[in-house]
Amino acid sequence: MNTYEDKYLRERIIQIIARQKEGQIVIASYKDGTGLPTREDLGAEIARAAFPYDYTVGKFGFLKYNAELSAYVFTPKPGEKLPQALASYQPLTLAEADLDLTKRVICVQVNQTQITFTGVQPWKGLYEILSEINTELARQNTGIVIWRITPKGTEKPDLAEQLFSEGVPQLRNGQAMAHVTGYAYDNDHALVYVGLISYKTSLESLRVTLMSGKPLQMVQEKGLNLSLFPTEKYESAWQPMPEYTSHHAGFISRLSLPGKWEPEDQNAYLLVFRGTPDPRQELLRLFIERLKDALEYPLLDEWAAPIWKAALDQRMVQDLVTAGDCILGAKINLKSDWLTLLTGLLQNEDISLAN
């Protein structure tokens, strides 16, 4: 991965810094990556002004557009206080950043100050990363603008530390996209679970699509491109990512959550996640517990393995397609003839009522 430079941004910031050193207060026309407050941020009524200005800003002052800067210069009215948005106005500073690809950490060094961003997602591309970092630096009112990112280390850390051995999938609807941290879907492409990282607005757009029952597209760099169809209802959890502008969200089907099942359910899902000490044993435990809830006759925990094997053979249980932080999954057909299956296992002495 090569060094990324936004030379146009660098030249703009150099020009703005020169005007700021002359005592001018430069205001952005829109959120343009400079981190400057915009007209709308000033929190006062904006109206047309007489020459030589373009706009008045409430009782606070005036704005005049500067074509060379593609921005406005704010002139305060004598004796008036600055708008609240300008009370902590920061002169800009250009800086560069180092991206550790192995640790997924970005470090920004400005004089004696070092700022670190963890959990960076290199698969997004350096243009998008630079934009996100500058957005976060502006949110924290640092006055720092990054124009160059230099990657270091290897793009391929130990596969044991990666969620995906290939490229990271993306989940999309017509308006938004998020990177996937894990997923599970069945043979009908019903989406059982998905973990996503993106801006909160993008996650909300995808959530609305799920809740409305509309299909989503999951794509991957090396050929994965499929439609996934929502199940009846999802539970979700959201978590802001430390030192980053993205959120991590998980959406999980009601049919896979203990306590959310209903007697008339046709199917149930079992999910096992990364970090489980014995994933296969956990899957069997979930399996027998779900059957105990669904069936009207008693089951013993030690029957889990033989019932599982017989149910797989008869396609009463099917494996889910899983990846990322979801490592195992299964679909149970609750309306199958479980009584006949259990009777056969008892007759063949594959399971026994004897202690």
Secondary structure per residue as TSV (DSSP state, phi and psi in degrees):
chain	resnum	aa	ss	phi	psi
A	1	M	-	360.0	126.5
A	2	N	-	-86.5	160.7
A	3	T	-	-60.5	137.8
A	4	Y	E	-108.2	132.2
A	5	E	E	-128.8	135.6
A	6	D	-	-109.1	86.7
A	7	K	H	-69.3	-31.7
A	8	Y	H	-64.1	-44.5
A	9	L	H	-60.9	-42.2
A	10	R	H	-58.9	-46.3
A	11	E	H	-65.1	-39.4
A	12	R	H	-61.6	-45.9
A	13	I	H	-65.5	-37.5
A	14	I	H	-60.1	-43.3
A	15	Q	H	-64.9	-42.1
A	16	I	H	-65.3	-42.4
A	17	I	H	-59.6	-40.2
A	18	A	H	-61.8	-41.1
A	19	R	H	-70.3	-37.1
A	20	Q	H	-64.2	-36.2
A	21	K	H	-66.5	-21.8
A	22	E	T	-83.8	0.2
A	23	G	T	94.0	6.0
A	24	Q	-	-83.1	147.0
A	25	I	E	-103.3	106.8
A	26	V	E	-92.5	132.7
A	27	I	E	-120.3	132.5
A	28	A	E	-74.0	149.5
A	29	S	S	-73.5	-30.5
A	30	Y	S	-160.4	176.5
A	31	K	-	-70.5	95.7
A	32	D	-	-112.5	11.1
A	33	G	S	91.9	-5.1
A	34	T	S	-82.4	-18.2
A	35	G	-	81.6	1.5
A	36	L	-	-76.8	150.3
A	37	P	-	-64.4	150.2
A	38	T	B	-100.7	174.2
A	39	R	G	-54.0	-44.8
A	40	E	G	-66.8	-23.7
A	41	D	G	-74.5	-14.2
A	42	L	G	-72.0	-15.8
A	43	G	-	68.3	29.7
A	44	A	S	-142.4	162.4
A	45	E	-	-67.1	130.0
A	46	I	E	-101.6	124.8
A	47	A	E	-137.4	157.7
A	48	R	E	-61.9	143.6
A	49	A	-	-121.4	160.8
A	50	A	-	-75.5	155.7
A	51	F	T	-52.8	138.5
A	52	P	T	-95.1	8.8
A	53	Y	-	-97.7	166.6
A	54	D	S	-101.2	-37.4
A	55	Y	E	-141.7	152.2
A	56	T	E	-99.6	148.6
A	57	V	E	-116.1	88.1
A	58	G	T	50.2	-134.5
A	59	K	T	-93.5	2.1
A	60	F	T	-84.7	-36.6
A	61	G	E	168.3	-152.7
A	62	F	E	-134.4	156.6
A	63	L	E	-120.7	137.9
A	64	K	E	-130.0	128.6
A	65	Y	E	-75.1	135.0
A	66	N	E	-114.8	109.0
A	67	A	T	-64.7	-33.6
A	68	E	T	-63.7	-37.1
A	69	L	T	-89.5	-15.3
A	70	S	T	54.7	42.9
A	71	A	E	-156.0	175.2
A	72	Y	E	-103.8	154.7
A	73	V	E	-112.8	126.7
A	74	F	E	-93.5	130.0
A	75	T	E	-116.8	114.9
A	76	P	E	-73.0	150.3
A	77	K	-	-74.2	139.9
A	78	P	T	-56.0	131.3
A	79	G	T	83.1	-5.8
A	80	E	-	-96.3	149.3
A	81	K	-	-73.8	159.6
A	82	L	-	-75.1	151.8
A	83	P	-	-57.1	153.7
A	84	Q	G	-55.5	-36.3
A	85	A	G	-65.6	-19.2
A	86	L	G	-104.2	0.3
A	87	A	T	-63.4	-30.6
A	88	S	T	-117.0	34.5
A	89	Y	-	-58.4	128.2
A	90	Q	-	-109.4	126.6
A	91	P	-	-61.0	146.2
A	92	L	-	-82.2	153.1
A	93	T	E	-135.0	128.4
A	94	L	E	-79.8	142.8
A	95	A	E	-150.8	165.8
A	96	E	E	-118.6	161.7
A	97	A	E	-131.4	148.0
A	98	D	E	-108.4	130.3
A	99	L	E	-108.4	114.5
A	100	D	E	-84.4	104.7
A	101	L	T	-67.0	-33.8
A	102	T	T	-70.1	-47.0
A	103	K	T	-87.9	-10.4
A	104	R	T	56.2	52.6
A	105	V	E	-129.5	137.7
A	106	I	E	-111.5	132.5
A	107	C	E	-117.6	131.8
A	108	V	E	-118.6	122.1
A	109	Q	E	-112.8	120.6
A	110	V	E	-129.3	108.9
A	111	N	T	53.3	-119.1
A	112	Q	T	-94.7	4.7
A	113	T	E	-103.2	130.5
A	114	Q	E	-119.0	130.9
A	115	I	E	-117.2	131.6
A	116	T	E	-120.2	135.4
A	117	F	E	-117.1	123.7
A	118	T	-	-102.5	168.5
A	119	G	S	66.0	29.6
A	120	V	-	-67.4	146.5
A	121	Q	-	-110.8	88.7
A	122	P	G	-60.3	-24.8
A	123	W	G	-67.0	-12.8
A	124	K	G	-71.2	-24.7
A	125	G	-	99.2	144.1
A	126	L	H	-69.7	-28.5
A	127	Y	H	-61.8	-46.4
A	128	E	H	-68.3	-38.6
A	129	I	H	-62.5	-45.0
A	130	L	H	-59.6	-41.8
A	131	S	H	-62.9	-43.5
A	132	E	H	-66.5	-41.7
A	133	I	H	-63.5	-44.1
A	134	N	H	-65.2	-35.0
A	135	T	H	-62.9	-42.5
A	136	E	H	-70.4	-38.2
A	137	L	H	-63.1	-37.5
A	138	A	H	-68.8	-40.6
A	139	R	H	-60.0	-36.5
A	140	Q	T	-84.9	3.0
A	141	N	T	55.4	46.1
A	142	T	-	-83.2	-25.1
A	143	G	-	78.8	1.2
A	144	I	E	-91.6	136.0
A	145	V	E	-127.1	124.3
A	146	I	E	-89.3	130.8
A	147	W	E	-116.9	-14.3
A	148	R	E	-137.6	136.9
A	149	I	E	-122.2	126.5
A	150	T	E	-110.5	111.6
A	151	P	E	-74.6	144.0
A	152	K	E	-136.6	155.5
A	153	G	S	84.6	-160.3
A	154	T	-	-109.4	146.2
A	155	E	S	-78.6	-10.6
A	156	K	-	-121.0	83.1
A	157	P	-	-68.1	174.6
A	158	D	-	-48.0	126.2
A	159	L	G	-58.5	-25.9
A	160	A	G	-64.8	-22.5
A	161	E	G	-93.0	-5.4
A	162	Q	-	-97.3	146.6
A	163	L	S	-77.1	-31.2
A	164	F	-	-132.1	134.7
A	165	S	S	-75.8	-25.9
A	166	E	S	-102.0	-161.1
A	167	G	-	-66.3	155.7
A	168	V	-	-75.3	126.7
A	169	P	-	-69.0	162.2
A	170	Q	E	-125.5	143.0
A	171	L	E	-108.3	132.3
A	172	R	E	-134.4	148.9
A	173	N	-	-119.8	-162.5
A	174	G	S	-73.1	-14.5
A	175	Q	S	-119.7	-22.3
A	176	A	-	-140.9	163.1
A	177	M	E	-142.8	145.6
A	178	A	E	-141.0	149.6
A	179	H	E	-82.7	141.9
A	180	V	E	-94.9	132.4
A	181	T	E	-99.4	-15.4
A	182	G	E	179.0	157.5
A	183	Y	E	-156.0	163.2
A	184	A	E	-150.6	130.4
A	185	Y	E	-144.3	158.2
A	186	D	-	-96.5	-174.0
A	187	N	T	-69.1	-13.6
A	188	D	T	-96.0	8.0
A	189	H	-	65.5	25.3
A	190	A	E	-76.4	126.7
A	191	L	E	-80.3	114.7
A	192	V	E	-92.1	-40.7
A	193	Y	E	-151.0	144.1
A	194	V	E	-149.5	135.3
A	195	G	E	-106.1	136.3
A	196	L	E	-135.3	147.2
A	197	I	E	-126.6	126.1
A	198	S	E	-173.7	-174.7
A	199	Y	-	-65.0	151.9
A	200	K	H	-60.2	-36.9
A	201	T	H	-65.6	-37.8
A	202	S	H	-67.4	-43.0
A	203	L	H	-62.5	-38.8
A	204	E	H	-65.5	-39.4
A	205	S	H	-62.3	-43.2
A	206	L	H	-67.5	-36.5
A	207	R	H	-61.4	-44.5
A	208	V	H	-62.0	-39.4
A	209	T	H	-62.4	-44.0
A	210	L	H	-60.2	-48.3
A	211	M	H	-67.1	-25.4
A	212	S	T	-86.7	-1.4
A	213	G	T	79.1	16.3
A	214	K	-	-91.6	147.6
A	215	P	-	-70.6	156.0
A	216	L	E	-122.5	157.0
A	217	Q	E	-105.2	131.7
A	218	M	E	-111.9	124.5
A	219	V	E	-127.4	154.2
A	220	Q	-	-142.5	153.2
A	221	E	T	-55.8	-38.6
A	222	K	T	-102.0	45.2
A	223	G	S	108.0	-22.5
A	224	L	-	-64.8	123.4
A	225	N	E	-156.2	101.4
A	226	L	E	-144.6	156.6
A	227	S	E	-91.9	136.2
A	228	L	E	-118.4	138.3
A	229	F	E	-112.4	132.4
A	230	P	E	-65.2	148.2
A	231	T	-	-84.7	-170.7
A	232	E	S	-62.0	-47.0
A	233	K	-	-154.8	147.8
A	234	Y	E	-124.8	147.8
A	235	E	E	-102.0	149.9
A	236	S	E	-137.9	156.2
A	237	A	E	-138.2	140.3
A	238	W	E	-124.8	144.3
A	239	Q	E	-146.2	121.5
A	240	P	E	-65.7	141.9
A	241	M	-	-84.3	130.3
A	242	P	T	-57.4	134.4
A	243	E	T	58.7	30.1
A	244	Y	S	-149.0	161.2
A	245	T	S	-88.8	-9.8
A	246	S	-	-86.6	164.5
A	247	H	E	-118.3	152.2
A	248	H	E	-108.3	125.5
A	249	A	E	-128.9	146.6
A	250	G	E	-124.0	134.1
A	251	F	E	-120.4	123.4
A	252	I	E	-132.3	134.0
A	253	S	E	-63.4	140.5
A	254	R	G	-54.1	-33.1
A	255	L	G	-69.0	-6.3
A	256	S	G	-111.6	6.5
A	257	L	S	-110.7	118.9
A	258	P	T	-56.1	139.6
A	259	G	T	88.1	-12.3
A	260	K	-	-106.2	-3.8
A	261	W	-	-73.0	155.9
A	262	E	-	-128.2	150.0
A	263	P	T	-57.3	-31.9
A	264	E	T	-86.7	3.3
A	265	D	-	-59.4	133.7
A	266	Q	S	-80.8	-34.8
A	267	N	E	-133.7	161.0
A	268	A	E	-137.8	155.4
A	269	Y	E	-122.3	146.5
A	270	L	E	-119.0	135.3
A	271	L	E	-132.0	138.4
A	272	V	E	-126.9	133.1
A	273	F	E	-110.3	160.9
A	274	R	T	-55.8	140.4
A	275	G	T	99.0	-8.9
A	276	T	-	-71.4	126.7
A	277	P	S	-58.4	-43.3
A	278	D	S	-131.2	85.7
A	279	P	H	-58.3	-43.2
A	280	R	H	-65.2	-40.9
A	281	Q	H	-66.6	-35.8
A	282	E	H	-65.8	-38.2
A	283	L	H	-63.7	-41.6
A	284	L	H	-64.7	-38.3
A	285	R	H	-63.5	-45.5
A	286	L	H	-62.5	-38.2
A	287	F	H	-61.8	-51.4
A	288	I	H	-69.3	-35.0
A	289	E	H	-64.4	-38.8
A	290	R	H	-69.3	-39.5
A	291	L	H	-64.6	-37.9
A	292	K	H	-58.0	-37.8
A	293	D	H	-71.7	-35.6
A	294	A	H	-86.5	-32.3
A	295	L	-	-96.8	155.4
A	296	E	S	-91.4	-0.4
A	297	Y	S	-118.9	152.1
A	298	P	-	-71.9	148.1
A	299	L	-	-130.4	146.9
A	300	L	-	-99.8	145.1
A	301	D	G	-58.5	-35.8
A	302	E	G	-71.9	-6.3
A	303	W	G	-84.0	-5.6
A	304	A	H	-55.1	-50.0
A	305	A	H	-64.7	-50.3
A	306	P	H	-65.8	-36.0
A	307	I	H	-65.7	-42.5
A	308	W	H	-57.7	-47.4
A	309	K	H	-62.3	-45.9
A	310	A	H	-65.9	-38.9
A	311	A	H	-66.8	-37.6
A	312	L	H	-62.9	-44.3
A	313	D	H	-60.2	-34.8
A	314	Q	T	-96.6	8.1
A	315	R	T	58.9	28.8
A	316	M	S	-82.0	-18.8
A	317	V	E	-129.0	137.7
A	318	Q	E	-133.8	142.7
A	319	D	E	-69.4	145.2
A	320	L	-	-88.4	157.5
A	321	V	E	-83.6	118.9
A	322	T	E	-129.3	158.2
A	323	A	E	-165.8	166.7
A	324	G	E	72.4	-132.0
A	325	D	T	-79.6	-6.8
A	326	C	E	-102.0	114.2
A	327	I	E	-104.2	-20.9
A	328	L	E	-146.2	150.8
A	329	G	E	-163.5	157.4
A	330	A	E	-149.1	153.7
A	331	K	E	-114.4	128.7
A	332	I	E	-109.3	127.9
A	333	N	E	-85.9	101.7
A	334	L	T	-71.6	-18.3
A	335	K	T	-95.9	8.3
A	336	S	S	-68.7	169.5
A	337	D	-	-84.6	77.1
A	338	W	H	-70.0	-28.9
A	339	L	H	-63.5	-44.3
A	340	T	H	-64.1	-41.2
A	341	L	H	-61.2	-45.6
A	342	L	H	-67.2	-38.5
A	343	T	H	-62.1	-42.3
A	344	G	H	-64.2	-40.6
A	345	L	H	-64.5	-38.3
A	346	L	H	-66.9	-42.0
A	347	Q	H	-66.4	-35.4
A	348	N	T	-85.3	1.6
A	349	E	T	60.0	27.6
A	350	D	S	-73.9	-26.5
A	351	I	S	-131.1	158.0
A	352	S	-	-144.8	146.3
A	353	L	S	-83.6	-11.8
A	354	A	-	-71.1	142.8
A	355	N	-	-76.9	360.0
